Structure formats: C-alpha cells, structure tokens
C-alpha cells in the first residue's frame, strides 16, 4: 500500500508554500557570502535579460491602457531598460548591506552562570501580496533572500506577464548560484482564490505583507488567519506653518506632490496656516498648476484661487481621506498649528506628514503631536523610503505599531530567538 505525502493532496498554492518552507529551512543557516552571491547573480541576470523583461512588461502596459487605467498607475506598472538597470543596482545595494541574521540583540551572563543571548533569525516563509508594481517583485525577493527568508509573490493580474518574466529570471539566477530556486516563487493563479488560499495557509506561511490600496490591505488584515504586517495607504500631509520660508515651502510642496504621483509617500493634502496664506497660496497654486496638479480646495483656499492659473474644484469630505495617486491634491487653510494637527489626526493614514517652518518651537510641537510613521521637518514627504533612509530596497512601509513601523528593511524581516547555554544547569 502506497502512502501519499500530505503534499499530494494540497492545492497548487499550498504546494508552493510547502516547497517554500523547505527552501526557507535551507536558507536560514546559510552564511552571508552564499546569499550575497545569489543576489549578485540576480542583478547580473536582470541586466542581461532586460529585453525579455521589458517585452513582457510592454504587454501588461498595453493591456492596462486598453482598460483605461490612470497614468499614475501606468507609471507604477511600467518597466524600461533604465528602470530594470536601476532595480539591478538596488539588488547590488542590498547585497552590500550587513546581514541581520545572527545579530545579537541583547545578551548577558545570568547570576546562575547561564549565558543568555537573543539573536536575529529569519521569519521563514514571507508572502507578499501587491498591486501593479513589478519592481516590488525584485525588491521583495532580494530583501527576503538576504534575510534568509523564502518568498511567495502574489502580484496583481495587471502585472502578471511582467512578474512571470521577472520570477523566471530570479529563479534561474538563484538556482544557478546553488540556492534552492523555490526560495522565490510566484503564487499560482491569477484569480482572487489564490490570495484567499494564501491567507489560509497558516503553518506553511509565516507572515503576509500586503502592499497596495486600502481595499487590498483591509481585506487581508480582516480575513487572513496568517499573521499580517500591515502596510498602509499614503494619505500624506504637508503643513505650511505661519513661520515658513515661502520659497522653501513651495519647493517642498511641489516635490512632495508632483515628483512622482503614483507612490504612497506623495503628498495628498496641503494645510496652510491662515497667517501665511495670503503670501503663500497665490504662489503655491500657480506652482501646482505648472506641475499639472488639480487642487480640491476648501472655501478659504478658493478665495485665493480667483486670479490663479490653477485648476481648482470644491473639496468634499471624501477628498480629505483620499489617496489620489494622481495629479490631485486637497487643500485647506487652518487657524493654527494645533488645528492642522487635529485635521491630520482625523484623516491621516499614519504614513508621513511634513511641516515647513523656521520656528523650532513649531517644529518641536508638530513632531511631538503628530503620530505617523514619519514626521518630516522642512523636507519632502518623498523621503519616506527604505532606499532614501539607507536601508536598501524596502519590503514596504508599515503603518502599524507592532513588530515593525515605517520603511521595512532587512532587520524588520527577522524575528528573534533566545539561545540559553548552561553547564549542566537544572532549575531548582
């Protein structure tokens, strides 16, 4: 009588997770050099096979345009030879980063002579569910490999051809470097059923990380029985204080909003102190117009838009909570810094808020009162990014408060375990 292994009766998604679990066990004890060699092989392969990747991506972009997808999302989806080279460079940057695995977080000799150490260890199998950003495919794989984790990648159907091509390149490079190719897998299937199966794969998948819009994130947070690290949407604010330098404020505002609109750290709301509004808003509205930005304005901002070249529409309550990911921004005049903070508390997604001011007192109060992952003083919201923070490519920006918060680099992809070393010690 033949005994079937549990694998034989599993769904394709669970089979992938089962293989990933075996790969994770192989990765966990590997030295840094083995993982870095695989990462460098990935970077080389991306450059050598860039035309293959761009060709597959072009099919996804064409399909997205036919479906009427907005330009902000098209930009997120698009891969060019230059972007592929930049992704390869990011992978090399990850290879150059310190390996967190084995780092001693704390340790001491206990009074009874036992040696106690808390060390970093991989999470195991990490599932990433994300929308139409194929660069995430490589970023996630690189960070997971470096931190000793296997990764299950579930991108959106809009990037299916791109992700398939990328994962094929990644697996070939990883296997060629002597590591298990199953350390990097694309979750089988394009339907939502595959996501639901991933959310039910407790015991096979150690953690899920969703990256995308509010609907995707909320669904996974609410329905998954696999532990989730929540990466939030980016309803980010720029507050221009009464003491702001106007030139600086205009530059930071335009950069925060328009440097790249389809990303989570782009500003979506402008708040302006009433005392600086007469001098600031006419210039700011014209600058936003030059950048192609439509302003969803409250009544007080509207009053300054009459002689402006800006495209201005009346704001509704919905605008204050919207992550546009487009050339749109909500704008309001507030009576004070505290009123700005109240507005942010009410509507923020907890991602990034910025204050522009020359007052140290105002900056200090704003940073103390605003409870988001990142608070910027006289700097663009666009700096909230693992690469910009020096972490290398990020796995996401966590807006929750447990385990990880803010840009998640390599240390955030580890857990810890305690190693207790005695000399025949027994507890009495």
Phi, psi and omega in degrees: 000129181272129178263121179282142174283158177305331182303322187295333182262003182279155172289163178304324180293315179291328175297318177298318180294322178297316178295322179297323180296320176294319178296320180298322179295327177287321183291322191308316183270002186293145175288163181304318185302321181294318180290320179295322177300319179294320179295318179293326175295321177298312182301315179297317182295322178300317181290318181295323185253026182301319182297322177298318181291314182295323178297316178295319180296322181300326177294319178295318181296316179299318179295322179293320178295319178299327181278358178078024179294141182295158184296328178299317179286327176299318179299319178298325185282330192287135171243130174244167175305323179294319179292324177295319177296322178295321177296318178298320177297321178298322179296319177296324177297320178296319179299329182279349182284154176299146177277121181284340186292129181092352178298134178276113181286318174199159180190157180193164171266121181286160181304333181274003177097353177288139175266124183241127176227137172253118186238154178282137177225157178298156175289324179123255177252120182250124175261131179243122176247121188214165183263202195288058177231090184296341176297333179297328179305314182281316179304312183296316180297316182296314181293320179293317179298314182299324181268012173080018181255150166272151185230137172250119188255122177234088177277178181280161179296335181295338180244023188298315181293319179298312183293324178298315179296317181296315182294326176299316178295316181298313182295320178298318182291317180296313179297321179294335178273003176091006176262160180293126180299332181289000171293340177231116180222145170271128180298128182297143174097148178252349183275169179292343178300324181292326177292317179298320177296320179298321180290343181258001187274044178295134184099335175255321178253130184274327180203146173248140176234108177273139175229120180160207182284173184300321182297313179299311184297314182298320180299314183290318179299320186277332189250343185285139170261354170276137178306142185238136166259115187277121171257124190268167173289167187247072172274082188265148185241145167243121178252123178261110186283164179302330183262018183287148167281124189295316179302314179297318183295319179297315181296316180294319179299309183295319178296316181299322184273313197249353181300322170200114193276334188269036183231158188287342180261014173282141180290140179242346180220136175250128175241132186233128176296137185301331183288332181259352184304316182300324181274326187274313191297318178303318179290318182295318181296319177295320180295320177294323177298316179299331179272001178079023185263132173271135183255125175263100197251147170281178185299323184289325174289321179307323183297334180266358186264355186298319181259013182266157175271005183289151170272114187235132175235158182287131180284146172245171178304324181298328182297326183291339181253005188268132167266100189292314187056037182206181180279061178222147175212141173272149183214140180213151171264135180239155185284335187199171175299318181297325176293323176298316179297319178300317179298314180298315179302324184286323191244346186294153170267001178083020184271280184216135174229145182234145172241138173247117185198154172258001181266118177296324180296316179295318180298317181296316182293319180298314182292331178285323188271331184277127184249077176233170182299326184219133175238119184258137176246117180054042178210153181293148174295342183292351180279351178284093190194137182302318179296316180294330179278356179086015181271354192083191178300146183255155176274342181160176177243108184281128177255009174266178186248352181258141180072303184213147177216135182086195180302129184259110176260208185296313182301329181286350176263018176237159168247195176225159169221157179261134174249118183251117182242119180239189178225067183079019184292138171229150182273134182244000000 
